[in-house]
Amino acid sequence: MTSFIAWLGVDSRGPTSMYFASDSRISWDKVPGVWDCGQKVFAANAGAEIFGFTGYVLLPQSILGKACSFIDRGMRASSASESFETRVAWLKDLAEREVAMHPNRRIEDFTIFYGQRSGMGMPPNSTFHLHVISWDSKAKVLSAWPVVLPSRSGVLKTHGTGKAGVDKWSDAWTLSDQGNTSRTMFSAFCDSLQAKEDPMSGGEPQLVGLYRQGPGQVFGVVTERGPSLHGSLLLDVPPGVKIEWRDQLFQRVSANGELLKHAQPHSRPAQVGAPS
């Protein structure tokens, strides 16, 4: 019931950024109707950490909401914050405790994606990490493993029921004259949603990310339907709100979709047809 993509941005000096994007649709087996306002990606305000999930909604949504709250309020023990390995172990332990409290007859498979940055500034002072934590409901096992990061910009993971559609559009954008860039990866993801490649994915795109410095970032996304945050369309955005906005071409825009002063304009490559 999800389309998810994670990617890494790299320049001549090394990794510059990591992003997660997701759709906002939640649906239920044997229950008609969908809900297009479900938050699926998260960012800590007090740590260089971002999160996303696919699969069963209730548990990972609860786990990641609590994880961000604990991090932001300084409630994670210092020993669990020492390194990216101890932070992964902490999140896995939190997930295991939540799973243990959940009625087994109702739990389903889910996968958590955990992005981090150690240190800050230019490489080698900063390094990015991506780990996957996955619950197998049949084996009743929670596993965790790292994802090897590439040396150039590229997609790290696509996942969920919308994976095939995201891969299709990602391949088309990657083969275009714009190649492997953050803007092509997000544009491809938005195209897969707009084309309705997966009936179980929908709603507004959601985006979080990490830069070389600073904590996790939650981005607002502006589409032809207006500005949204965490998958919810906004009727009004108060002036002075400190948040970055991106449109479907990954352009830096205002909440009303206007290109920011000095922002680099992006365009759709001729080789990639617009989604119908």
N, C-alpha and C positions, 0 to 999 in steps of 0.2 A: 504494500500500500504506500510505497514511497519511491521517489526518484532522488538519488543522492549522488553527489560528486565531490571529491576532494582533489585539490591540485596544488602544485608548488610553483612559485615564481622564482626564476633564477636570472641573474645578470652576469656580466663578465667577472664579477668579484665573488659570486657564490649565491646561495639562496637569499632571497629578499622577502618572501612572503609565503604564507600558506592560507588557503581558503577552503571552507566547506559551504556548499549550497544544497538546498533541499526544496521540495515542494511543500505544500501546507495541507494536503488532503488526508483525512482520517476516515476510514470506512470499516465496516464490520461484516464478517461472514454471516450470511443468511439474514442480514438486516438491511432493508432497503434504505437508500439515501446515503449521502456523504456529508462530512463537515470539513470545510475548506479553511479553517482558522487554527489548525493545530501547530504549536511550536515544535520544531524538530531539530533546530541547531541552536547552540548556546555558546556564550563567551563569558569568562570570568572577568570581573572588573578589577580584581586585585592580583591577577596572575596572567602570565602569557600562556593561556590555555583555552582551547576551543573544543567543542563537543558536537556530535551529531549521532543519530541512530536510525535504524531501519527495523522493520518487523513489528512485533507486538508493541503496542504503544504505552500502556499504563506503566509498566515497570521502568523502562529506560527514561521515559519522560520524568518520572518521579526521581530516579537516581540522579539524573543530570541537573535537574533543578536544585536538588539538595546539595550536590557537589559544588555548584557555583555559589550557593549561599554560604556553605561552610568555608570555602576559599575566601570569599569576599569579607567575611566576618572574622577571619583569623582563627577559625575553629578547626583547622587541620594542624595536627601536631607538627612541630618543627622538624622532627625526625622523618616525617612522611613527606616533607617538602624539600629535602636535601638535594635530590637529583631527579632526573626524568624517570629513572627506574623505580625509585621509592614512590613517586607520584602515581605511576601506573599501578604499583602494588596497592596503594591506598584506594584508588578508584575500583580496582578489582575486588578488594575486600568489602568496600561499601556495596558493590553490586551483589556479592555473594550473600551478605547479610539481608539485603532487600529480597533477594530470590528466596532465601530460606523462610521468610515470613509470608510469602505469597502462597495461596492455595495451589497445590501442584496440579489439580485437575483443570485449572484454567490457564496456566502459564503456557506461552507459545514461544517459538524461537525469536530472538532479537539480536541485533548487532550494534555495538557502540563504537564510534570512531573518536579517538582522543588525540588531538594535535597539541604540541607543546613547542616552546622555544626555551632553550637553556642559554643563559647569558644575554647580552644585548650588544648591539652595534655591528660593526663589520665583521665578517668571518676572518679568523676563526674564533672571534670573541662571542659569536652567537651561533647556535646550531638548532635546527628544527628536527622534530621527531613526530612520527605518527604510529600509533598503536591501535590494534583492533581487539575488542573484548566481545566475545560471542557466546551466547547461551544456546545450547543444544537441548531442546525440551525432551527428546527421546532418550538421549544418553544421560540427561540431567547433569551436564558438565558445563562449567564456565571456563572458557579458554582465553588466553591473551597472547598476542604475538606482535612483533614490530613489522612495519612496512619499510622496505629498503627504499631510500629516496634517490631519485635520479640526479645526475650532474647538470641537467638542463631543465628548463620549464617543461612541465608535463602533468598529465592526469595521474594521480596516485591511486585513486579507487573510484569506481562507480558501483552502485549497489541498489538493491531494492527491486520491486516489481517493474520499475521503469528503466532498469539498467540497459536493456537492449536499445531502447529509444535514445537514451543519453549517449550510448556508444556510437550509434548511427550518426547522430548530428556532430559529435565530437570528431569522428573520423572525417566528415565532410569539411569542417572548419580547419582541422589540422592540415589537410591536404591543400588548402587554399593558399593564396599568396601571403596570408597573414601568419601562417604556421602556428607553432606552439607558443602562445602567449596567454596571459591571464584573461585578456578580453575575449579571446576566441573560446576559451573553455566555459566562461560564464555565458557568453552569447549562445553557444551550442546547447547548454543546459536549458536556457530560456526557450530556445527554439523547440526543444523536445517537449516542453510543457505546452507551448502554444499549438504545436501540431497534434496534441492529444495522443501521443504515441502509446501511452499507458492509461487505460480508463481508471486505474486506481490511483493515479497521480493527478494533482490539479491544484487550484488555488494560486496564490501569489508566491513567487520565488522568495526564498529566505537566504541570507548571506551573512557569514561571520568570517573573521580572518585574523591573522597575526602578521605584524611587520617585524623589522629587525629590532625595534625598540617599542616599549610600551606594553600594556596588557592586551588581552583579547579585545577584538572590535566587533560590535554588532552594527551592521550596515542597514540603512533603509533602502528599499528598492522601489523605483518609480517605473511603472508600466503605463500603457494607455488607459488603464483603469484608475490610475492615481498612485499616490505614495502609500507604501505599506511598511509595517515593521512586525517582525515575528509572525508573518503570515496574515496579519489583519490590516485591511484597508483603513486609512485614516481620513476622517472627515475634515480635520483641521490640524495643522502643524504649527504650534506656537513659534513666534519669531525668537531667534537666538538659541534654538535647540542645538546642542553640540553633538551632531551625528553626521557621518558621511553618508551621502546618497549616491547610488549608482543606478543607471538605467539598464535596459536589456542588452545594450552594447558595451556595458561596463564603463561608460563615460561618467566622469565626476560631474554631477548635476545638483541643482537645488531641489527642494521638495516638490516644486512645481514642474520639474523636468528640464529646466533651462541649464544649458552648459555653463559651468562656472568659468569665471574669468581666468585665463591662463591654463585652463584644463585642455588636455589633448583631445581633439575630436576623433572619433572612431567611425568606421563605415562598414557596411556589409560587403564582403567580397563578391565579385561577380560570379565566382564559381559556386557559391552557396545560394540556392534558391530560398526565398522566404517561405516560412511554414504556412500552410493553408488552414 
